[in-house]
C-alpha cells in the first residue's frame, strides 16, 4: 500500500469550482477546502501556457433584442431568423424610414478600454451603424461587400470579420471617457430609407479585442478567472497545476495593454500588432522613428511614489525586427536605474541601479521585472520602455529607427512590493487583485476525516519559494489547528523574514513557544505529531525534533491562507494529512525530490 492510500486527506490541485477546491480524499467532500477572493482582476497561466483572465459580456439580454433593457426607436425586431452559427437565433432589424435615426439601443454605463461587437448581415438594406453615447464613437459598416464605410470619433480599432454566408462580426474598440448607451442603426445615420438587416449576439467587454461570444440574460455573465475561483496555475511549463495564492496587490499602471495612451518618445505605437501571452492579438508594437534624435520608446504616466517604499515593475516583451529593449525608472523618485535585455534569449546584458530578471513565457515572450526603492517622495513616471536594434550599455541611449522595425510589448505592471506577482490587467484605471482568503478545511474530527485526539502527520509541497510581502513580520504558509475552532490551539508554519537566511519557523500556540527553525532549500515538508513529540522533515532528512510541554495530538482544521497583507505568495502542489504517525523512513521518502 502506498502512502497516498494511507492518507486521510489528499489535496492535489485538480478539481475546483467557485468557492471550493476539491480534495481527492476523502471522496465524501469532507476534506474539500473553502476558498474566496474578490475583484475581477486575477489571472493565471492555464494548461495551454497562456495567461487567462476574466472576460465578460456587459450587454444584458445579449441576443433577445425585444426584451428589456433593449429599447427601440422607430424600428421593429423579429426573432427566428437564420443565424451565422447555423441556428435560427438571429433577428431581423427593420425600419419604415422615418428620420434616418431609427435604432435599437440599450442604456449602459461604462468607461475605459472596451470592445463592442455584434454579428450582422445585409437584408434589403446594406448598412449597420454602431454608436456609443455619451462618448460619441460610431462606425458605419457596409454589409453587402464587407467594407467599412465611415468612422467617427477616432476609436482605437475597428473590425469586420467574415463569419460566413454573408455574416460579419462588426465592432470597434475605444477608450471611453464616459459612455451611457449602445445604439444599433439599420442604416447610415441620417439616410431615410425603409428596409431591414439581420443581427445576432451583441457583446460589450473590457479590453482591446472581441473574444468568443458569451450569452447573457438578466445580468452580465463572466468566464475565465472569476471572483472566488481558485487559480490552478501552470506557470513555467508545468504539466500539473499548483494552487496559486498571493497577497493583495495593485497595478498602478492605468492602461496595462493600451500603451498608445501613454507618452511616446520618438516612436509610434501600433495597437493589436501581434499575438500576446494571452493567445489573442492585443500586443502592441513600439517602432522608433527615423527622425529620432534621442531615446525611442514609451514613458508611462506619473505616479506619486513614497520615499523608502519598494516597488516592482514588470512588462512582457518580444523581439520584432529589433532584438533589444531597455526598462527602468525615472527621476526624481528613481534615479539612473535601467536594464537592457536581449529578447532573443531573455538575457539581461546591462543594468545599473536595479537587478532585473526575465521569465520565459513561450513564443518568444519574456516577462521582464525589476525591483527598486524610491529615493524621494515625488511624482515620477511609472517607468519607461525603450527599443534598440543592438545592446546599449547606457541609460536611454539614442536610437534612430526606420519607421518600420521595432519590438512588441504587453502587460505593463507596477506594484508596491519586493517581487512581481501575477499579471493584473487594467483598462483605464489602476486595478487591485484581492488576496485569496479562507482557504481552509474544518471539522476534520467531527466529519470522520481524522480521529479525535489521535497522533497525525502532515505533508505539503510548495512549488515556489514562499516570499513575504513585508520585511518585518511573519507570513502564514500553513496552519494545522488542534481544535475545530480556528482561534484555538495550533501549530503554524511561517516565513520569518527577520532572519537573514530566510528561515522557516514552526510555532506551537499550545506551548506558546517556537518549535524550531528550518533552513530548507527544498519546498517539501513533513510534520509528524505524536503526543509531546513533534518532528519536522525536509530535504529528505529529519530537520528538527521538539519535545512539547503539552500533548499536541488531534487535528481539527487546516488553513493555508489568512488573507492579510503580509502573507506568502506561493504555489501549493500537494497537501496530505495522515491520521497516523509516519515512520522516519516514510517522512524522508515523502520529502525527497
N, C-alpha and C positions, 0 to 999 in steps of 0.2 A: 504494500500500500504506500502511495506517495504522500508527501507532506501536504499536498493540496487536498488529498482525500481526507486527511485527518483534520484539516482546518474547519472551524465552526463558521467563520465568515471569510469570504474571498471577494475582494473588490479589485477587479481588473477593468479599467475603463472600457466600456463597450456599449452596453445598453443605457439609454437615458431618455428622458422626456422633460418637459417643463417642470421645474421644482423637484426633480428626482434624478438620482444617479443610482442605477441598479447594481447590486452585488450579485455575483454568480451563485454564491451560497450565503445564507440558506435560500432555497428556492421559494419559500413561503413569502418572501418580501420583507421579513422582519429585520433583515440586515441591510436594507436599502438606505442610502444616505439622502437626507433632505438637502435642498440647495436653493439659494436665492441670490440674485444680482439685479439691480435696477439699471435703468438707462438703455438706450438702443445703440450704443457706440462700441460694443465689444466686437472683436474679431478673433479668428483662429486660422491656422493653416489646416486645410482639410486633407482628406486621404489622397486627393489628386495633387497635393503640393501647392495649392492655390490659396491665397488669402480669401477667406469667406467672411462676409459681414451681413448685417441685417439689411434687407431690402423690403420695400412695401409699396402698396398701391393706395394712395390717399383719396382717390376718386371713389365715392360711395355709389352703390348700385352700378358698378362699372360696365355692365352690359344689360342694364334694364332701364332704357332711356325714357320709358313712360312713367317711371316710378320716382317719387320724391326722394332725394332733393334735386333731381333733374327738373328743369322748367323749360317751357317753350315760349317763343315769341314769333307768332305767325308761321309756325311750321307744325307738321304732324309727323309722328313716328309710328311705324308699323313693324311688328316683330315677325318672326318666322321666315326670314329671307335666307337664301343660300349664302353661307359664310366662307371665309378664306380657309377655314380648317375642316371643310367637308361636312359641317353641321348646318342646321337651319337656324342658327343663333344670331344671324345678322339682322340689321334693322334698315328699313327704308326711311330716309330723312327727306321730306317733301315740303315744297312751298308753292303757293299760288302766285307768288311775286307781288309783294305789297309795296315795299320801300327800299329793297336792297339790303336790309339789315335783319332779315329773318334768321332766327338762330335757335339752337338748343344750348342750354347753359346750366352750370352748377356753381353756386356761390361757395367758395372755398378759399381760405386764407393761408398763405404760405410765403416764406421769404428764403433767400439764399439760392444756391445752385440746385435747380430741379429740371427734370426732363418730362415733357408732355408727349403722349403718343396716342394714336387711335388708328385702327385699320379702316381703310376706305376704298371704295370702288365707284367708278363713274356709272351713272344711270343715264337719264335723259339730259342731265347737266354734267359738266366736266370738271367743276371746281369744288374744292373743300378749302375753307379758311379756318385756321385755328388761331385763337386770340386769347390773351390773358389780360385781365383788368385787375388792379389799377395800374400796375406795371404794364404798359401797353406794348407788348410784343405781339406780332401777328405774322403769319406766313400763309400765302395762298399756294395751294398745290394743284397742279393740272393733272387730273386723274386719267384722262384718256391717252396720255403718252408718257406718264411717269416723270414729269419735269416739274421743278419749282417754278412758280410764276413771279411772285413778288414777296420781298421780305421787308418788314418794318421793325424798327426798334433795336437793330443790331444784336440778335441773340448770339450766344456762343457758338451754336451749331444747329444746322437743320438737316433733316434726313428724310428720304423717301425710299424705303426698302421694298423691293419687289417680293410679294408674298404669293405670287402665282395667280393665274386665272383672272387677271385684271385687278387684283387686290394689291394695295400698298400699305405698309406701315408708315404713317406720316407723323412727323413731330418735330420738335425743336427743344434745345436746351438753352436756358438763360439764367443769369444771376439776378434774381428778383429782389428788388429793394422792398417791394410790397405788392402782393397780388391778392385780389379779392374774388376772382371768378375765372372759370374756364368757359370759353364760348366756342361753339362749332357752327359755322355758317355753310349751307349747301350752295355756295356761290362765291364770286368775287364781291367783296363788300361794296355796296353802292350800286350794283348792277341789278336792275329789276327784271327778273326772268323766272318764270314758273318752271318747275321741274323737280327732279329728285336725284339723290345719290344714295349710296349704301354705306353704313358704318357698323363697326363692331369693336368691342373690347377697348375701352378708354383706360388710360393709365397716367398717373402723376406720381413721380418718385424722385427721391433725392439722388443727386449725382449727375455725372456727365454723359451717361449713356442710357438707352432704353434696354432694360433687361426683360427676361421672359415674363409674359403677362401673368398677373395674379388676379383672380376673380374676387370681387367684393360684393357684399350686400349692404347691411345697415351700418357697417363700420369699416374702417381701414383694416387691411389684412397685411401681416408681415411674415416673412420667411427668412431662413438663414439663422444667424446667431441672434436670437431674440432675447428679450428680458427673461431672466430666471432659467435660461437654458445652459446646462453645463457645457464647457468648452473642451471637447476631446480633440487634442492638438497633435498634428503630425509633423511638427517643425523638424528641420534637419534631415528630411527624407525618411523619417521613421516609418516602419511598416506596421507598427502597433501604436495606438494613440496613448497619450497620457492626459491626465486631468490638469488643465491649466488653471491655476489660481493666482491672482495678482491683487495688489493693493489698489486703492483709488488713485487714478492719475488723470490729469487734464492736458489735452493737446492745445497749446495756446496759439498754434497756427490757425488762422481763421479759414483758410482755404487750402486744405492739405493736398488737393488734386488739381484744382483750377488755379494753377500758378500764374496764368496770364493776368490774374487780378493784381499781382504784385508788381513792384517797380522793376522794370527791365533795364539793365545796364548794357548798352551797345549790343543788344541781342534781340532776336524775335522769338516768340513762343508759338508753337503750333499745338493746339489742344487736340486730344484724341488722335495722336500721331502713331501710337504703337500699342500693342497688347501689353498690359501691365501685369504685375504679380497676381492680380485678381483673375486673369484669364479673359478680360474684356478690354476693348480698345479705349482706354481712358488715361493712358500715359501721355505726357507732353514731351515735345522736342525743343531743346534750347539751342539756338543757332547764332553764333557770333556774326556780327555784321562785317562786311568788307571795309567799311569806313571807320572801324573801331580804332581808337587811339588810347585805349585803356583796357581794364578788365571787362570781360563779357560774360553776362550771366543774369542771375535773378537775385534781388535783395528783398528779403521778407520785411513786412511792416514792423514798426517799432512796438516794443512791449516794455512795461515798467518792471525792470529787474531789481532785485533786492540784494544789496551787498552781503557777501558771506554765504548766500544760498547757492546750492549746487543745482545745475540744470543739465539735462541731457538732450542733445539734438540728434535727429536721425532723418535719413532720406533714402529712398530707393533710387538707384541709378543704373543705367545700362549703356554700354558703348554704342555709338552710331558710326558715322564716318570718322568721328574723333574718339579717342580712347581714354581720355583723362578728364577728371573733374576735380574741383577743389571746393572744400566746405570749411566753414569757420564761423567765428563770432565777430562782432563789430564793437568799436568804441562807442560810448565810454564804459559800458558795463563789462565788456570783454576786449582786451587789447592784444592785437597781434596774433591771435590764435588762428591756425589753419592746418589743413591736411590735404595732400594731393594723392589721389587714388587712381591706380591703373585699373580700368574697368574691364580689361581683357582677362584679368586673373584675380581681381579683388585685393591686390597688394597695396598697402599704404606705403608710398615711396618717399614722401617727405611730410614732416609735421613739425609744428612749433606751438608751444603753449597749451597743447591738448594731446591726449592719447586717443587716436581714432582706431576703430576696428570695423571689420566688414563681416557680413554673414551672407553666404551664397543662397539665393532663393530660386536658382534654376533659370534656364532660358536666357542666361547672360545677365540676370538681375542680381545686384548686391545691395543689401541694406547697410549703409554707412552710418555709424553712430560715434559720438564723442561726448564726453562729459567735461564740464568746467565750472568753476565757481566765479560768481560775479564779483568784480573788484570794486564796483561802485553801485550805489542805489541810483539808477538812472534809466531814462528811456533810450533803448538801443534797438537796432534791427534784430529780429529774432535770429537771423543767420543769413549767410549768403551761399550761393551755388554758382561757381564759375566753370567755364568749359574750355578745354585745351586740347590741342592736337598732339602735344608732346608733354612729357613730365616737366613741371616747373617747380623750382625749389624756393621761390619767393612768393610771398602773400600777394594775391590779386595782381599777378603779372599781366602785362598787355597780351591780348590775343587778337590778331587780325584774322577775321574769317573770310568765307567766300559766299555768304548768304544762303548756303545750302547745307553745309556739313555741321554736325552737332552731336549732342548727347541726349539721351532720354532720361526723364526723371518722373517720379511718382511718390506720393505719400510722405509729405513733409510732416515732421512731428517735433515739437519742443515741449518738454515736460520737466517739472521740478522733481528732482530725484537723482540718484547717483548711478542709474543704469537705465537702458531703454526697455520699455515694456511693449507689449503687442500693439500693433497699429490702431490708432484711434482716428477714424475719418472725420473730417469737418467740411461743412458746405456753406460757409459764410460767417459763422461764429465759432468761438472755441467750444470744445466739447469735452465732457467728463465721462470716463468709464468708471462706474461704481465698483467697489471691491466685492468679491464673492463672499457671501456670508452664510452662516447657519449650515455649513457643510458638516453634517453630523448624523449619527445614528444613535438612537436612545432605546431604553428599555430592553437591553440585551438580556438581562437576567429574567425579567418577567415574561418575555416573549420566547424563552427557551433556547436562545442562541448560545448563551453561556449558563453555567450553573452558579447559583448564588454562592459567594464566599469561596469559590474554588481558585486554585492556582491557575495562571494563564500565561500565554506567550503572545507577543505582538511583533509582527514584521511589517516593514514598509520600505518602499523603493522610491527614491526621488530621482527622476531622470535629468534634473537640472540642479545646479548648486543653489541652495536657498540663500537669498540675499535679503538684507534688511533695508527698509526704506529710510530709516533714520539711524544715526551713528551713535546713539547714546541710550539704547534701551534694549528690551527683549522683543523677540518676534516669534510668534507661535508657529511651530511646524506641525505638532500633533499633540493632542491631549487624550489621555486614557483616564476616564473618571471611575473612581472606586464605587460610586453610587449613581443612581439614576438621576439625581438632582445635579444639574450641571454646575451649580455653585458649590458643590460639596468637594470631598477629597479627591485628589487626582495625582497622577504622575504626568509631568509635562515635559516635552522636548522643545527647546527653544534655541534660536540663534542668539548667542550672547556676543554682541558686536563690540563690547568694550575690551574684549581680549584681542590683542594684536594679531594673533594667528587664527582668529575667527572660529574659536572652539564652539562645539555644540554642548549645551548644558542640559542635564536632566535634573528636574526638581521634584521633590516629594512635598506636597501640601499636607499630607498626613503627619509627616515628621517636622514640617516647617523647616526644611533644610535642603541643601543641594546634594543630590546623589553623587554627581561627579561630572567630569567634562570628557568629551570625546573629540579627538583630533582627526576624524575620518577624512581621508581623501576620496573615499568611495561615497556612495549615497544610499547604501543598503544597510538597514539597521534591524536588529532583533533584540527585543527586551523580554527576558524571562523573569516572571514574578512568582516566587514560591514562598509564601508566608513573609518572613522578615528578610529573606534573601532576594536581591534583585541583581540580575546580570545583564550587561549590555554587550552585544556583539556587533562588530562591523569590520569590513575589510577581510572577512574570512577568519576572524580571530576574536577572542574574548578581550574586550576593551576595559571593562571595569566590573568590580563586584562590590555591592553595597549591602551592609547589614543594617536593617532598619530597626527602629525602636518599636514600631507598631506593625501589626500584621497588615500587609498590603493586598491580600487575596481579594478577588472579586472585581469584575469589571462590568459596569452597567451601561456606559456610553463611550463613544469615540467622537472626537471633534477635530477637524483638520483645517478650520478657518475661524478666525474670530472677527473678521470684518473691520478691524481697526486699521489706522493709517500706518502703524509700524509692524505690519505682518510680513511674512515672507512672500516672495514671488517664486513659485516652484511648480514643477510638473510632477504629478504623482502617478507612477506607473502601476503600483500594486499596494494593497493593504491586506494583510492576512491576520486573522485572530484565531488562536488555538485555545480551547477550553482545557488545556493540559500544559504540562511542563515539557518543553523541548529539551532533549539532551544537548550537551555541549556540541557534539558532532553534528546534530541536526541544525542547530543555530549557526554553526560555522558554514555548513553547506549552503544554507539559505543566503548568507551574506557574502558569499564568494562569487565574484563575477564569472 
